[in-house]
Amino acid sequence: MPNEDEKETSVTLTLVEKEKNERAYSDLLDTEELKRREKEKELLRVAKAKHFVVLKKNNAITDAKNGELSLLAMKLQDAILHYFQLTGQRKMKLELSSLRRKTGLQKNNDYVDRITSALAELRLPIPVRDFKTKTEEGEEKEVLFGITSFLGKILIFKETQHIVDIEIEEIFLEYLVSKAGYTNINLEISSLYRSKYGYKLYEMYERYYNLPNREGGENVGVLKQDIDQLNEKFGTNYSHPSRMLKGITRGLEDMFRVTGVLMICFYHKKSRKFVFSWARERTRKDPICRIPFQRVEELTLWIMLHKKDKVENPEKYIQKLKTLIFREEFEGIEEVYRGMLQQKYGMSKEEIDALKTPNGRYENFIKDPTHPSLFL
């Protein structure tokens, strides 16, 4: 029989051992949690390197009759959907400065007001049909018709005025889940559009790029739309084709300026439809343009500035340069771009190397020229 001292010692040892085991278990949990977080960070880093600017946009949104939205509201919707795509969180806190950069807004005094006004547009009612949802009791039911909106809560608190709290409506997400198909939208490209026509035409081009057609064959893409369909797409109310064509022409010029893609449109009187067409490659590959899209126009002007030979048609030459850069067909473009960063922005080799991602693309940057007067 153990005496009282032995019992006390035994209990003490047991408590010490228990505490030791609990501490070891806690350390193990901390280690596992750290590993999990590091793994998540690495996965997110890889995802950003590969697809950071690509939004898989559900065709229920791409095909929506949302022409009443402003261009800024459409760009904000893309940025919010992209965040949801990366994180899976419908409730989010986003920096207003980040939204400004993602939508291509200039840094001035009114960008906060412009963003908040555009966010308010994303609370406009949206009719939804034919999808499944869960009731408050947890029962799954089929919806014949409903009204929802893209965003629910939008809040900016006084103590954190640079951050906006946003919540995507759950009903809207349930509706999206029920709709198959998506279109890849490059957010670096879409943020550069200056007109709603250009933005929507680019979206339409990506959506219907490989649409089968009888007229054009394998090498030409063709899409036909009547004036009512285009009014819904652009948020216009035109009854005369000539007025619609003026807006479309501006959009096509905007699209060519940004991407170098040439799309043609004409009005077919007999069928009363607008016919869009574009060259189509048999096996299309998304170009990995090494130069940030925000810098392509600046780079073409830089090349023009340092060209020794006189160019007879500067505008045509610049458009040709853009096309070559977008298609990765300009020999030595990386060296030219790095030279521009060194001479115009005073960047060191190490600073430029830091902008280069694992897939060979260069990230955009925010920095004023070292000697702006020399490069006007």
C-alpha positions as CSV (number, residue, x, y, z in Angstrom):
1,M,0.0,0.0,0.0
2,P,1.5,3.4,-1.0
3,N,1.7,6.0,1.8
4,E,0.3,9.5,1.6
5,D,3.5,11.0,0.4
6,E,3.8,8.5,-2.4
7,K,0.2,9.2,-3.4
8,E,0.8,12.9,-3.5
9,T,4.0,12.4,-5.6
10,S,2.1,10.2,-8.0
11,V,-0.7,12.7,-8.4
12,T,1.8,15.5,-9.0
13,L,3.6,13.4,-11.6
14,T,0.3,12.7,-13.3
15,L,-0.6,16.3,-13.4
16,V,2.8,17.3,-14.7
17,E,2.7,14.6,-17.4
18,K,-0.8,15.7,-18.4
19,E,0.3,19.3,-18.7
20,K,3.3,18.2,-20.7
21,N,1.1,16.2,-23.0
22,E,-1.4,19.0,-23.4
23,R,1.4,21.4,-24.2
24,A,2.9,19.0,-26.7
25,Y,-0.6,18.6,-28.3
26,S,-1.1,22.3,-28.4
27,D,2.3,22.7,-30.1
28,L,1.4,20.0,-32.6
29,L,-1.9,21.9,-33.4
30,D,0.0,25.1,-33.8
31,T,2.5,23.4,-36.1
32,E,-0.3,21.9,-38.2
33,E,-2.1,25.2,-38.4
34,L,1.0,26.9,-39.5
35,K,1.6,24.3,-42.2
36,R,-2.0,24.6,-43.3
37,R,-1.7,28.4,-43.6
38,E,1.6,28.2,-45.4
39,K,0.1,25.7,-47.8
40,E,-2.9,28.0,-48.4
41,K,-0.5,31.0,-49.0
42,E,1.5,28.9,-51.5
43,L,-1.6,27.8,-53.3
44,L,-2.9,31.3,-53.5
45,R,0.5,32.5,-54.8
46,V,0.5,29.9,-57.5
47,A,-3.0,30.7,-58.4
48,K,-2.2,34.4,-58.6
49,A,0.9,33.8,-60.8
50,K,-1.1,31.6,-63.2
51,H,-4.6,33.1,-63.2
52,F,-4.5,36.3,-61.2
53,V,-6.2,38.4,-63.8
54,V,-8.6,35.8,-65.2
55,L,-12.2,35.8,-64.1
56,K,-14.3,32.7,-64.9
57,K,-17.5,34.8,-65.5
58,N,-20.7,32.8,-65.3
59,N,-22.6,33.2,-68.5
60,A,-25.8,34.0,-66.6
61,I,-24.0,37.4,-65.9
62,T,-22.4,37.6,-69.3
63,D,-25.7,37.1,-71.1
64,A,-27.7,39.2,-68.5
65,K,-29.8,42.2,-69.7
66,N,-27.7,44.5,-67.5
67,G,-27.0,47.4,-70.0
68,E,-28.5,49.9,-67.5
69,L,-25.4,49.5,-65.3
70,S,-22.5,52.0,-65.8
71,L,-19.2,50.9,-67.1
72,L,-17.7,51.3,-63.6
73,A,-20.4,49.2,-62.0
74,M,-19.7,46.4,-64.4
75,K,-15.9,46.5,-63.7
76,L,-16.6,46.5,-59.9
77,Q,-18.8,43.5,-60.3
78,D,-16.0,41.7,-62.1
79,A,-13.5,42.6,-59.3
80,I,-15.9,41.4,-56.6
81,L,-16.6,38.2,-58.4
82,H,-12.9,37.6,-58.9
83,Y,-12.3,38.0,-55.1
84,F,-15.1,35.5,-54.5
85,Q,-13.5,33.2,-57.1
86,L,-10.2,33.2,-55.2
87,T,-11.5,33.0,-51.7
88,G,-15.0,31.4,-51.8
89,Q,-16.2,34.1,-49.3
90,R,-19.3,36.0,-50.2
91,K,-18.7,38.4,-47.3
92,M,-15.6,40.5,-47.9
93,K,-13.7,43.6,-46.8
94,L,-12.1,45.4,-49.8
95,E,-9.8,48.4,-49.9
96,L,-11.2,51.3,-52.0
97,S,-7.8,52.0,-53.3
98,S,-7.6,48.4,-54.6
99,L,-10.9,48.7,-56.3
100,R,-9.7,51.9,-57.9
101,R,-6.7,50.1,-59.4
102,K,-8.7,47.1,-60.5
103,T,-11.2,49.2,-62.4
104,G,-8.6,51.5,-64.0
105,L,-9.8,54.7,-62.2
106,Q,-7.4,57.6,-61.9
107,K,-6.2,58.6,-58.5
108,N,-8.1,61.8,-57.8
109,N,-10.3,63.3,-55.1
110,D,-13.6,61.9,-56.4
111,Y,-12.8,58.2,-57.0
112,V,-14.3,57.2,-53.6
113,D,-17.7,58.9,-54.5
114,R,-17.6,57.3,-57.9
115,I,-17.0,53.8,-56.5
116,T,-19.7,54.1,-53.8
117,S,-22.2,55.3,-56.4
118,A,-21.4,52.5,-58.8
119,L,-21.6,49.9,-55.9
120,A,-25.1,51.2,-55.2
121,E,-26.0,50.2,-58.8
122,L,-25.1,46.6,-57.9
123,R,-28.1,46.6,-55.6
124,L,-30.6,47.1,-58.4
125,P,-33.2,44.3,-58.6
126,I,-32.4,41.3,-60.8
127,P,-35.2,38.8,-61.9
128,V,-34.1,35.2,-61.5
129,R,-35.9,32.0,-62.7
130,D,-35.7,28.2,-62.5
131,F,-33.1,27.4,-59.8
132,K,-33.1,25.6,-56.4
133,T,-32.8,27.2,-53.0
134,K,-33.0,26.2,-49.4
135,T,-35.8,27.6,-47.1
136,E,-35.1,28.8,-43.6
137,E,-36.3,25.3,-42.4
138,G,-33.5,23.8,-44.6
139,E,-35.9,22.4,-47.2
140,E,-34.7,22.5,-50.8
141,K,-37.3,24.0,-53.2
142,E,-37.4,24.9,-56.9
143,V,-37.9,28.5,-57.6
144,L,-40.1,29.5,-60.5
145,F,-39.5,33.2,-60.3
146,G,-37.8,35.6,-57.9
147,I,-36.2,39.0,-57.4
148,T,-32.8,39.4,-55.9
149,S,-29.7,41.7,-56.4
150,F,-26.0,41.1,-56.8
151,L,-25.0,42.9,-53.6
152,G,-26.8,43.0,-50.3
153,K,-24.9,44.9,-47.6
154,I,-22.5,47.8,-48.5
155,L,-21.0,49.5,-45.5
156,I,-18.1,51.9,-44.9
157,F,-17.4,52.7,-41.2
158,K,-16.0,56.0,-40.0
159,E,-13.0,54.5,-38.3
160,T,-12.0,52.5,-41.4
161,Q,-13.0,54.8,-44.2
162,H,-10.6,53.2,-46.7
163,I,-12.4,49.8,-46.5
164,V,-15.8,48.8,-47.7
165,D,-17.7,45.8,-46.3
166,I,-19.6,44.0,-49.0
167,E,-21.8,41.0,-49.1
168,I,-22.9,39.1,-52.2
169,E,-26.6,38.0,-52.0
170,E,-26.8,34.3,-51.2
171,I,-29.9,33.9,-53.5
172,F,-27.9,35.4,-56.4
173,L,-25.0,32.8,-55.8
174,E,-27.5,29.9,-55.7
175,Y,-28.9,31.1,-59.0
176,L,-25.4,31.2,-60.5
177,V,-24.7,27.6,-59.3
178,S,-27.7,26.4,-61.3
179,K,-26.5,27.9,-64.5
180,A,-23.8,26.1,-66.5
181,G,-21.0,27.7,-68.6
182,Y,-18.6,30.5,-68.1
183,T,-16.5,32.9,-70.1
184,N,-12.8,33.7,-69.3
185,I,-12.4,37.5,-68.9
186,N,-8.9,39.0,-68.5
187,L,-9.4,41.7,-65.9
188,E,-6.2,43.5,-66.9
189,I,-7.7,44.0,-70.3
190,S,-11.3,44.8,-69.3
191,S,-10.1,47.4,-66.8
192,L,-8.6,49.4,-69.7
193,Y,-11.8,50.0,-71.6
194,R,-13.0,53.6,-71.7
195,S,-16.4,52.9,-73.1
196,K,-19.3,50.5,-72.3
197,Y,-19.4,49.6,-75.9
198,G,-15.8,48.5,-76.0
199,Y,-16.2,46.6,-72.7
200,K,-19.3,44.7,-73.8
201,L,-18.0,44.0,-77.3
202,Y,-14.8,42.5,-75.7
203,E,-17.0,40.4,-73.4
204,M,-19.1,39.3,-76.4
205,Y,-16.0,38.4,-78.4
206,E,-14.7,36.2,-75.6
207,R,-18.1,34.6,-75.1
208,Y,-18.8,33.7,-78.7
209,Y,-15.3,33.3,-80.0
210,N,-15.8,29.6,-81.0
211,L,-19.5,29.8,-81.8
212,P,-20.2,27.4,-84.8
213,N,-21.5,29.2,-87.9
214,R,-22.2,28.3,-91.5
215,E,-21.2,31.5,-93.2
216,G,-17.6,32.1,-92.0
217,G,-16.3,28.5,-91.8
218,E,-13.5,27.5,-89.3
219,N,-11.4,30.6,-89.7
220,V,-14.0,33.3,-89.1
221,G,-16.2,33.9,-86.1
222,V,-19.7,35.3,-86.8
223,L,-22.5,36.6,-84.5
224,K,-25.8,38.1,-85.4
225,Q,-27.8,40.4,-83.1
226,D,-31.0,42.5,-83.6
227,I,-31.3,46.0,-82.4
228,D,-33.4,45.0,-79.4
229,Q,-30.7,42.6,-78.2
230,L,-28.0,45.2,-78.5
231,N,-30.2,47.9,-76.7
232,E,-30.4,45.5,-73.8
233,K,-26.7,44.8,-73.9
234,F,-25.5,48.5,-74.1
235,G,-28.3,50.1,-72.1
236,T,-29.5,52.2,-75.1
237,N,-32.9,52.8,-76.6
238,Y,-32.1,53.2,-80.3
239,S,-34.6,52.5,-83.1
240,H,-32.4,53.4,-86.0
241,P,-29.5,51.1,-87.0
242,S,-27.3,54.1,-88.0
243,R,-27.3,55.4,-84.4
244,M,-26.4,52.0,-83.0
245,L,-23.6,51.6,-85.5
246,K,-22.0,54.9,-84.4
247,G,-21.7,53.5,-80.8
248,I,-20.6,50.1,-82.0
249,T,-17.9,51.7,-84.1
250,R,-16.5,53.6,-81.1
251,G,-16.5,50.3,-79.2
252,L,-14.7,48.5,-81.9
253,E,-12.0,51.2,-82.0
254,D,-11.7,51.0,-78.2
255,M,-11.4,47.2,-78.4
256,F,-8.7,47.4,-81.1
257,R,-6.8,50.1,-79.0
258,V,-6.7,47.8,-76.0
259,T,-6.3,44.3,-77.5
260,G,-5.2,44.7,-81.1
261,V,-8.1,42.5,-82.1
262,L,-9.9,43.6,-85.2
263,M,-13.7,43.0,-85.2
264,I,-16.0,44.0,-88.0
265,C,-19.6,44.9,-87.8
266,F,-22.3,45.8,-90.5
267,Y,-26.1,46.0,-90.6
268,H,-27.8,43.4,-92.8
269,K,-31.0,45.2,-94.0
270,K,-32.8,42.0,-95.2
271,S,-32.5,40.2,-91.9
272,R,-32.5,43.4,-89.9
273,K,-29.6,42.2,-87.9
274,F,-26.1,43.5,-87.0
275,V,-23.4,41.0,-88.1
276,F,-20.2,40.9,-86.1
277,S,-17.2,38.9,-87.5
278,W,-13.6,38.3,-86.5
279,A,-10.6,36.2,-87.5
280,R,-10.5,32.9,-85.6
281,E,-7.5,30.6,-85.0
282,R,-8.1,26.8,-85.2
283,T,-6.5,26.2,-81.9
284,R,-6.7,29.3,-79.8
285,K,-4.3,29.9,-77.0
286,D,-4.6,32.7,-74.5
287,P,-1.5,34.9,-75.2
288,I,0.8,35.2,-72.2
289,C,1.7,38.8,-73.0
290,R,4.7,39.6,-70.8
291,I,4.1,43.3,-70.8
292,P,1.3,44.5,-68.4
293,F,-1.6,45.6,-70.6
294,Q,-1.7,48.9,-68.7
295,R,1.8,49.6,-70.1
296,V,1.5,48.6,-73.7
297,E,0.3,51.9,-75.1
298,E,3.1,53.7,-73.1
299,L,5.6,51.2,-74.5
300,T,4.6,51.7,-78.1
301,L,5.0,55.5,-77.7
302,W,8.4,54.9,-76.1
303,I,9.5,52.8,-79.1
304,M,8.2,55.5,-81.5
305,L,10.2,58.2,-79.5
306,H,13.4,56.3,-79.9
307,K,13.0,55.1,-83.5
308,K,15.7,56.5,-85.7
309,D,13.8,56.1,-89.0
310,K,10.9,58.4,-89.9
311,V,7.5,56.8,-89.8
312,E,5.1,58.0,-92.5
313,N,1.9,56.9,-90.7
314,P,2.5,57.0,-86.9
315,E,-1.0,55.9,-85.9
316,K,-0.9,52.9,-88.2
317,Y,2.6,52.0,-87.0
318,I,1.6,52.2,-83.3
319,Q,-1.4,49.9,-83.9
320,K,0.9,47.4,-85.6
321,L,3.3,47.6,-82.6
322,K,0.4,46.9,-80.2
323,T,-0.7,43.8,-82.2
324,L,2.9,42.4,-82.3
325,I,3.3,43.0,-78.5
326,F,-0.1,41.4,-77.6
327,R,0.7,38.4,-79.8
328,E,4.3,38.0,-78.4
329,E,5.7,38.5,-81.9
330,F,7.9,41.6,-81.2
331,E,11.5,40.3,-81.1
332,G,13.4,41.6,-78.1
333,I,10.3,43.3,-76.5
334,E,11.4,42.3,-73.0
335,E,14.7,44.1,-73.3
336,V,13.0,47.2,-74.7
337,Y,10.5,47.2,-71.8
338,R,13.2,46.7,-69.2
339,G,15.1,49.6,-70.8
340,M,12.1,51.8,-70.5
341,L,11.7,51.0,-66.8
342,Q,15.4,51.8,-66.2
343,Q,15.6,55.0,-68.2
344,K,12.2,56.5,-67.7
345,Y,11.5,55.4,-64.1
346,G,15.0,55.0,-62.7
347,M,14.4,51.4,-61.7
348,S,17.3,49.1,-60.8
349,K,17.8,45.6,-62.2
350,E,16.7,44.1,-58.9
351,E,13.5,46.2,-58.8
352,I,12.6,45.1,-62.4
353,D,13.4,41.5,-61.6
354,A,11.0,41.7,-58.6
355,L,8.1,42.6,-61.0
356,K,8.6,39.4,-63.1
357,T,6.3,36.6,-62.1
358,P,7.1,32.8,-62.4
359,N,5.2,32.5,-65.7
360,G,7.4,35.2,-67.3
361,R,4.8,38.1,-67.1
362,Y,5.6,41.4,-65.6
363,E,3.3,42.9,-62.9
364,N,2.1,46.4,-63.3
365,F,3.5,49.1,-60.9
366,I,2.7,52.5,-59.5
367,K,5.6,54.9,-59.8
368,D,6.1,58.4,-61.4
369,P,8.7,58.9,-64.1
370,T,12.1,60.1,-62.8
371,H,12.3,62.8,-65.4
372,P,8.8,63.2,-66.9
373,S,9.7,66.2,-69.0
374,L,12.1,64.1,-71.1
375,F,9.4,61.7,-72.2
376,L,6.5,63.9,-73.2
